[in-house]
Amino acid sequence: MEANITFILAPLHGITNYHFRNCLHRHVGEIDVAVTPFLAAQELAKLNVRKWPDIQPTNNTGMTIIPQLMGNEPRQMTDTLKALSTLGYQQVNWNIGCPSAQVVRKQRGCGLMPHADKVEAVVAAASREVPECHFSVKMRTGWSNPAEGLEIIERLNPYPIDFIAIHPRLGVQEYNGTPDWELFGEMCERTRHRIVYSGDIVDLDSYLRFRACFPDVTDIMLGRGILRNIFLAEELTAGETLPLEVKRQRFADFYHDLIETLAEARGRQHILSLLKELWHYFATFYQLSPQELTNLLRITDIDEFERRTMEIAGKE
Ligand SMILES: Cc1cc2nc3c(=O)[nH]c(=O)nc-3n(C[C@H](O)[C@H](O)[C@H](O)COP(=O)(O)O)c2cc1C
């Protein structure tokens, strides 16, 4: 039994919205904290955080959430941190790891990693102007060069950062290749901050290998692994996999709840694309063949898609 590990739901933009998080929380244990998908930091004049449904406290009564921001200007960041504090948030995460071309082009997300001065300026402003905020950073090892990540790690040492979440891939790799544990180890050695690990923890085997290499890292983000097996955190905590039949029954209940919740919030016609995105991952849980998944993704009618997927989940 692992008693002292905290599992955090990783932000997955377009997927881990509050509907998904709330459903997960209703059906699955051992994952009580989530970093939200990113929201754009804005200057005061353009800000209306009460219009951001994903982080309204009334929409988030299950998991504890840490709102995540994307931005590159100190003023935008500090204005948004202050606005978030009026909603009661004292923990906020900053995304400097997103590798999407659109984001990087604007020198946001991972596009900031070659610019340590800009990163430092934002962190310095946050700690100076909103000291009550527990500000954290989520980063990669660099955009195209690991020296960038190491530089940023060193630059952040003087500031009161809550934690640094590291997904140890370069931005140019996107999600290809394997996480660089050697570099991750070097970053851990050079920081004085709490480190949260993110990347490819998908089952007991990957988890135990990670724990053996990094026994001092006790905060672990689970992202795509949770989508492939929503019971992952429970299994990692228990140190064993749950019986397949139990998991399938519980998954069917979760999936049914998810469809109902999404349909009620967005209207049935508008949930098909999200469900299809999810089934890229759920297909692993149900061991669908590539052809079976392709057939599923070809369906254009939500009723048909629901019928077919509930059939796979064994609930029709
Ligand atoms: C579809 C998708 C969306 C993502 N959105 C975000 C995001 O909004 N903010 C962020 O910091 N990371 C985002 N990530 C990165 C994940 O949080 C995580 O760091 C990465 O997927 C590696 O962890 P995993 O292997 O456990 O998924 C995203 C990843 C994927 C695949």
The ligand as an SDF file (V2000), in Angstrom:
LIG
                    3D

 31 33  0  0  0  0  0  0  0  0999 V2000
   -5.4120   16.1940  -25.4360 C   0  0  0  0  0  0  0  0  0  0  0  0
   -4.4410   16.7890  -24.4430 C   0  0  0  0  0  0  0  0  0  0  0  0
   -4.7050   18.0380  -23.8910 C   0  0  0  0  0  0  0  0  0  0  0  0
   -3.7950   18.6140  -22.9700 C   0  0  0  0  0  0  0  0  0  0  0  0
   -4.1010   19.8220  -22.4130 N   0  0  0  0  0  0  0  0  0  0  0  0
   -3.2470   20.3730  -21.4890 C   0  0  0  0  0  0  0  0  0  0  0  0
   -3.5610   21.6170  -20.8480 C   0  0  0  0  0  0  0  0  0  0  0  0
   -4.6100   22.2410  -21.0420 O   0  0  0  0  0  0  0  0  0  0  0  0
   -2.6380   22.0970  -19.9530 N   0  0  0  0  0  0  0  0  0  0  0  0
   -1.4720   21.4370  -19.6800 C   0  0  0  0  0  0  0  0  0  0  0  0
   -0.6740   21.9150  -18.8600 O   0  0  0  0  0  0  0  0  0  0  0  0
   -1.1780   20.2540  -20.2410 N   0  0  0  0  0  0  0  0  0  0  0  0
   -2.0330   19.7120  -21.1290 C   0  0  0  0  0  0  0  0  0  0  0  0
   -1.7420   18.4860  -21.6760 N   0  0  0  0  0  0  0  0  0  0  0  0
   -0.5690   17.7330  -21.1920 C   0  0  0  0  0  0  0  0  0  0  0  0
   -0.9890   16.7940  -20.0480 C   0  0  0  0  0  0  0  0  0  0  0  0
   -1.4700   17.5070  -18.9290 O   0  0  0  0  0  0  0  0  0  0  0  0
    0.1750   15.8860  -19.5760 C   0  0  0  0  0  0  0  0  0  0  0  0
    1.2110   16.6710  -19.0720 O   0  0  0  0  0  0  0  0  0  0  0  0
    0.7040   15.0060  -20.7150 C   0  0  0  0  0  0  0  0  0  0  0  0
   -0.3620   14.4300  -21.4390 O   0  0  0  0  0  0  0  0  0  0  0  0
    1.6120   13.8950  -20.1950 C   0  0  0  0  0  0  0  0  0  0  0  0
    0.9550   13.1550  -19.2100 O   0  0  0  0  0  0  0  0  0  0  0  0
    0.1530   11.7630  -19.4950 P   0  0  0  0  0  0  0  0  0  0  0  0
    1.0890   10.8520  -20.2200 O   0  0  0  0  0  0  0  0  0  0  0  0
   -0.1980   11.2870  -18.0980 O   0  0  0  0  0  0  0  0  0  0  0  0
   -1.0470   12.1190  -20.3270 O   0  0  0  0  0  0  0  0  0  0  0  0
   -2.6020   17.9280  -22.6120 C   0  0  0  0  0  0  0  0  0  0  0  0
   -2.3520   16.6690  -23.1880 C   0  0  0  0  0  0  0  0  0  0  0  0
   -3.2360   16.1080  -24.0850 C   0  0  0  0  0  0  0  0  0  0  0  0
   -2.9260   14.7470  -24.6790 C   0  0  0  0  0  0  0  0  0  0  0  0
  1  2  1  0
  2  3  1  0
  2 30  2  0
  3  4  2  0
  4  5  1  0
  4 28  1  0
  5  6  2  0
  6  7  1  0
  6 13  1  0
  7  8  2  0
  7  9  1  0
  9 10  1  0
 10 11  2  0
 10 12  1  0
 12 13  2  0
 13 14  1  0
 14 15  1  0
 14 28  1  0
 15 16  1  0
 16 17  1  0
 16 18  1  0
 18 19  1  0
 18 20  1  0
 20 21  1  0
 20 22  1  0
 22 23  1  0
 23 24  1  0
 24 25  2  0
 24 26  1  0
 24 27  1  0
 28 29  2  0
 29 30  1  0
 30 31  1  0
M  END
$$$$
